[in-house]
Amino acid sequence: MDASFVRVFAAGLFALALAGLAFAEEPAGDAANGKQVYLMARCFTCHGRVGQGGGFNYPVPALAAIELPVEAFQAFLREPPNDMPAFSTAILSDKDAADMWAWLHSLPGRKPTKDFPLLNQ
């Protein structure tokens, strides 16, 4: 291969890596406001007070320590499956959704079963 091609190719890979880092950064959300939004939107009714999940007409997923990117979380809120109500931007702004995501993302996830002595007998 030509040395100039290798340099250009390497520079392109470097630029892509930097762009990936920029997209990988988590958006700044206000977790304290996110908790209030979660409670006001009554998400706790199905998902629990601290996003631990629950049961409504069927098992409802836990949201604590959510791993979805914020954009996917917002899209899910806009067009949810099953019985979950849709939250348009008129009802829940993108900022409030990002704040809710920040709060949910900050919560500890579920403990593994090994951490419950009764389950390990």
N, C-alpha and C positions, 0 to 999 in steps of 0.2 A: 504494500500500500504506500501511497505517496505520503510523505511526512506532513504536508500541509493539510491533507484530507484528515489525517489522524488528529491534528490540532483543532481543526474546525469541528470534527465529530466530538472530541473531548469537551470543547467549549459549549457545544450544544447540550451535551449531557449535564454539564455543570449548571447551565441555565435552567434546564428542566428540574434539576434537584432543588435549586433555589426557589423556583416557582412552587414546587411541591411543599416546601417548608412554609411558604406563605399561606398556602391553602390549608395546611395542617394545623395552623394556630387556631385555638378555640376563641370564639368571639367573646368579647367582654359583655357579660350579662350580670345583672344585679340579682344575686341569689336571694337576698332578703325580700325584694319585690316579687321575685318568682314564687316564693312560698305563699305570699299573700294572693297572688293571681291564681295559683293552684287551688287554694282554699275557696276563693271567691267564685271560681268557675265550677266548684263542687266536684273536682276530679277525684277527691278523696272518697266520694260515694262508692266508686267502684275500685279505685286503685289504692285505697288506704291512705291514712293520714300522712305517712312518710313514704309513699310510693311503693309499699311492700307488696302490692298486688292483692287480689282477693277473688271473690266469686260473685257474680251477678246472675246472669242466666247460664253462665259457663265460666271457666277459670279466666280471670282477668290478669294480664301480665303485670309484673312488677316494673316500676319505672325508676326505682332508686338505682343510682350509679349507671344511668342510661348510657349506652354506647353509640346510639344513633348520632350521626352528625346533626348539628342544629338545623340545617336546611331540610334534612329528611324528617326530623321531628316536626317542623313547621308544616311540611307537606302532609304528613300523617294527620295532623290536627285539622287541616283543611278538608281532607277527604278520607275519613276514617272508615274502618270496616265494621260490620255487624251492627250492634245497637249503640255504639258510641256516637254522641252527637257531633256534628261538624261545627267547627269554630272558624267562621269567616273572619277576614281582617276587620270587618265592621264590629265584630264581637270581641275578638282577641287580636290585638295588633302584633306585628312581627316582633316588635321590641318586647312586649309582654310575653310572647311565646319564647323568645330567646332568654328572657329572665327566668321563666319557668324551667327551661332546659338547664340553665346554669344551676338552679337550686337542685333539681333532680340529679344532675351530674355530680354535684358535691356530696350527695348522700352516700353513706356506706351501702354496699350491695348486700345481698343475702349472705348469711354465714354458711359455710359448708357443713354438711351433716356431721362431720367428724368433730365439730365444735360443740355438739350437743351430746353429753354423756349418755342420756337415756336412749338415744338412737343407736348407740354403739355397743349395746349390751348383747 
